[in-house]
Amino acid sequence: MKPKHRIALIGLGGAAVPHARSLADLRARVEVAAAYTRSEGRAKEFASSFAFPVTNNLDLIEKDRSINCVLIATPPNTHLDLVERFARVGKNILLEKPIETTAARAEAVVEVCSRHNVALGVVLQHRFRSGALRLMTLLQSNELGKVVGANASVPWWRPQSYYNELGRGTLSRDGGGVLITQAIHTLDLFIRLAGNVAEVMAYIDTTSIHNMETEDSAVAVVRLESGGIGPLSATTAAYPGHKESIEIIGQGGTARLQGRFLKVWFHDGRELEVCEPIASEAGSKATSICYEEHYALLAEFFDAVEQHRQPANSGRDALRVHYLIDAILASSRLHAPVEVRKPV
């Protein structure tokens, strides 16, 4: 029997719930040594649902050498300081998206973990949906042929009450609006499936539906490194909210991934469907009750720690979606095409 990992969960807001459920299911591999929050109310609410020890003392977590992993689910602007604190004492890091509020701070997070030789995974769980994994296999085996076009859409809804939360949708706490908070999952998966984006032409806006500092809508046309082109769109103003989608157009067929449902049409007449039984709620709700992909992401993270490698969803790989978001924002400011950086 391998020794269990001991992990601390930092931050007990809504984002922590699917992680906590997954960790409970992974109890044969991992022990939750501590669950941290400064809020007495959240501590009581969390303790009523999960039998994990709750604490408000970060120093104890930092000094406990038996804790080899931390899962950070706090607001984005806290990530760099927390990662520096735990990486320097050798704890492996699993970090809720986005990495940080800006690409520069995200790069600093990646470099801190590299310098201290700890694993850094980012919670971009859409990569682990069964439909997405099957589509990735089709693309890697060249069954769809060369990608000649691709598009993505995130027509979600958030009421004004969502943005009334202190710091929500601000540059200082969240780093932005719909792109970095909601669409980041779909944009990350889009890059993973369609390949790197070479150039983008984009517009962003804040509709009259929301009173907020940052954007609630964005549209772009991208040119892929493969040469293909296609549109991207994202909004939190599309009442009542609909499932996000990605379409990949290949020389041998077309694949459409909508939420957790995959449909593929091949030129030779074949069709393929992959459908998960639980429907996504993210189009209209800030959190989802489904946590299967969180479970898969956590299991892969522990595999990476055991194998002394970076996770499949590593911090350096996740920089690609930060650079795409930066390019979309820059293009909107400049009213001109912008090239997309690549991680070095």
Salt bridges, closest charged atoms under 4 A:
GLU31 OE2 - ARG6 NH1 3.02
ASP59 OD1 - ARG85 NH2 2.28
GLU62 OE1 - ARG85 NE 2.64
GLU62 OE2 - ARG88 NH2 3.35
ASP64 OD2 - ARG6 NH2 3.53
GLU96 OE2 - HIS19 NE2 2.86
GLU100 OE2 - ARG105 NH2 2.99
GLU107 OE2 - ARG341 NH2 2.58
GLU111 OE2 - ARG316 NH2 2.95
GLU165 OE1 - ARG168 NH2 3.23
GLU165 OE2 - ARG173 NH1 3.13
ASP174 OD1 - ARG173 NE 2.87
ASP188 OD2 - ARG127 NE 2.72
GLU199 OE1 - ARG223 NE 3.75
ASP216 OD2 - HIS210 ND1 2.78
GLU225 OE2 - LYS342 NZ 3.40
GLU244 OE2 - ARG129 NH1 2.73
GLU247 OE2 - ARG256 NH1 3.90
ASP268 OD2 - ARG270 NE 2.87
GLU271 OE1 - LYS263 NZ 3.38
GLU273 OE2 - LYS263 NZ 3.46
GLU276 OE1 - ARG260 NE 3.56
GLU281 OE1 - LYS285 NZ 3.71
GLU293 OE2 - ARG129 NE 3.43
GLU293 OE2 - ARG260 NH2 2.62
GLU300 OE2 - ARG309 NH1 2.88
ASP303 OD1 - ARG29 NH2 2.92
GLU306 OE1 - LYS2 NZ 3.15
GLU306 OE2 - HIS5 NE2 2.89
GLU306 OE2 - ARG29 NH2 2.98
ASP317 OD2 - ARG127 NH2 2.72
ASP317 OD2 - ARG192 NH1 3.79
ASP317 OD1 - ARG320 NE 3.18
